[in-house]
Amino acid sequence: MAASAGKSVLFVCLGNICRSPIAEAVFRKMAVDADVVDKWVIDSGATSDWNTGSSPDARGLACLRKHDIETSHRARQVTKEDFISFEYILCMDESNLSDLKRKANAVKNCRARTELLGSYDPEKQLIIQDPYYGSDEDFEKVYEQCVRCCKAFLASNS
Ligand code: WE7
């Protein structure tokens, strides 16, 4: 549950098994390392209910493990409550953004700022592409984009 006080971010992609669990785990590690994790509610979710309850994709877990990051996340769909409780909802591509904007329109008292995570990238790669039908290299690219964006996002909230 997101606290109403403090800071909160929900990372979102299509199925919550590839990109958003990587973003969530990367951001949590940065917050732990910066000693600010207690100030944050950090979670991830899906626009779709397709993978609800699933572990992250094995290729994503391998990529995170390679970088000494753990996650025990299970996929869940974004809820109406998320738009009220989270301050930031950060997603990966234009399709996620339009799905989220449509969901937000059905929520009274929507508080969340829904943005592309890539809008924080100092290297200006706006879209974090779906690696589902891709290779290990595509997961590594997602990881590197998440590192750059999460670092800049955390700095902008410190
Ligand atoms: C994905 C996916 C991803 C695509 N994670 N899935 Cl088979 C399907 C159908 C509706 C929702 C979901 Cl989540 C899924 C399983 C899980 N990252 N990416 N599917 C995908 C990619 C390119 C073109 C079409 C699809 C469905």
Residues whose N, C-alpha, C, O or C-beta is under 5 A from the ligand:
A	BS01	WE7	L14 G15 C18 S48 W50 D130 Y132
